[in-house]
Amino acid sequence: MDIKSLVAKLSPLERKVLPLLSKFNSFDDLVDNSGLKEIEVMRALQWLENKKILVLKEELEEVVLLGKNGKDYVKKGLPEKRFLCAIKGDKLNLGEIGAKEELSKEELNICIGVLKGKAAINLSKDNGLIVSITDNGKKLLEKESLEELFLKKSFPIVLKELKDEEKFAFDNLSKRKDIVISDVVKTRSVEVTKLGKEALKKKISVGDVLDKLTPSMLKTGKWKGKKFRAYDVEINVPKINRGKRHFVNQAVKSARKIWMDMGFQEMTGDMVQSSFWNFDALFTAQDHPVRDLHDTFFIGNPANAKLPDLGLVEKIKKTHETGWTTGSDGWGYKWVEEDSKKNVLRTHTTCLSAQTIAKLKKEDMPAKFFALGKCFRNETLDWSHLFEFNQTEGIVIDPNANFSHLIGYLKEFFKKMGYEKARFRPAYFPYTEPSLEIDVFHPVRKEWVELGGAGIFRPEVVKPLLGIDVPVLAWGPGFDRIILEFFKINDIRELYKNDLKQLRGMKEWMK
């Protein structure tokens, strides 16, 4: 870019700061001499740096600052000097010296130590401690000490720039309370580039061009013959990170819309469920391994829940023990009511399907429902397993539903989520028959990844809840695994590590 074009694009702030670069290279000096606020100077320097006119430099430096006592001593003088002034014409005790020079007990004790070390005072006992000045003390009154000269300097002072005598004075003062302190500060400076030096030769000023066109200028015609600033649409600008939903929540919102567009109603419910709804209502035997502590998180307080309608509880009990009127033999054991009361963190959203079916009336059919929410299992963490995960649940209650419909719903959902092909294979679940597993192929790890199960609810699930045996298509794949490929994440743990860099750089869900 030629200098003429570059200068034409300078903003008012840049035009104020740029001429000062021929005299000053310190950020603080630029602020003091520009009449601008710190943020305005910094913004101008950043814009000029984008235009390759200068290079901004930042360094950490250790500096010396005045403490509270140091600021006080700059005005009144060091305690030891005032101490000597108090006794230069007479012998006094410590109380009299303190009252005369407004010195605290702590300051008096420091003065005694400092002045004795310099042989500036004599101490004697005569009804108390009496202090008198020596010839050395009188000489000290005639000249300023290194410490006094140091306090007269302009602060802050760069520690590494101290001369030997100044370093000696600093070391002495730093041993005392809150006179001088050292701190690390950030210093900013500017280095003008070759291009910047050429720009400085143009003698730029703020009034050379106009930054905006106002309505009054249009009415009066004052804009005629004026030069206007040229706007640079190619210049690099600082990246601004906008607020947005977490990328997992974006995908969840999209999946909800997919189900609703397919005619499904949403099911919602608590994350804490009784074992009755989480297991028993789904015909999961009370001695099934999935109900063990190593698979399930049990709640300690409250440990137990109230069971629903006694009539429903009795149907579930009989179904487990004898099969009730479902045509099944059940599990053939004695069902324990207390086990069904135990509270757990829901291990699947299928518990919501059971609750929904139990509330359904015959005239409500056919009906379609979905859920998408958090589930919890006592899993060992690895690249494909979490102990807290999202599951998407679905049920279709329809006397005319069949297995082909189930495959169709699943294929349509996965297609809308970005998977053109999915694999369905036979499987076993306590509450569905027939049952299938849903897999998708992971393109990076080159292996099939299990997403979850599906099937048609068994009569042992449907009839106690609904009162009649009707086909109910059901599925519950893990949702977090579904979205990994879209976000190019190969380890499921990265979904929730909350790394700001990752969150800012993650692409939007566009399915």
ABEGO torsion letter per residue (X at the ends): XBAAAAAAABBAAAAAAAAAAAABABAAAAAAAAGBBAAAAAAAAAAAAAAGABBBBBBBBBBBBBBAAAAAAAAAEBAAAAAAAAAAABBBBAAAAAAAAGBBAAAAAAAAAAAAAAGABBBBBBGEBBBBBBAAAAAAAABBBAAAAAAABBOBBBAAABBAAAAAAAAAAAABBGABBBBBBBBBBBBBBAAAAAAAAAGBBAAABBABBBAAAAAAGAABGBBBBBBBAABBBBBBBBBBBBAAAAAAAAAAAAAAAAGBBBBBBBABBBAAAAAAAAGBBAABAAABAAABBBBAOBABBBBBBAAAAAAAAAAAAAGEAAGBAEAGBBBBAAAAABBBBBABAAAAAAAAAAABBAAAOBBBBBBBBBBBBBBBBBAABBABBBBBBBBBBBAABBAAAAAAAAAAAAAAAGBABBBBBBBBBAABOBBBBBBBBBAAAGBBBBAEBBEBBBAAAAAAAAGBBBBBBBBBBBAAAAAAAAAGBABAAAAAAGBAAAAAABBBBAX
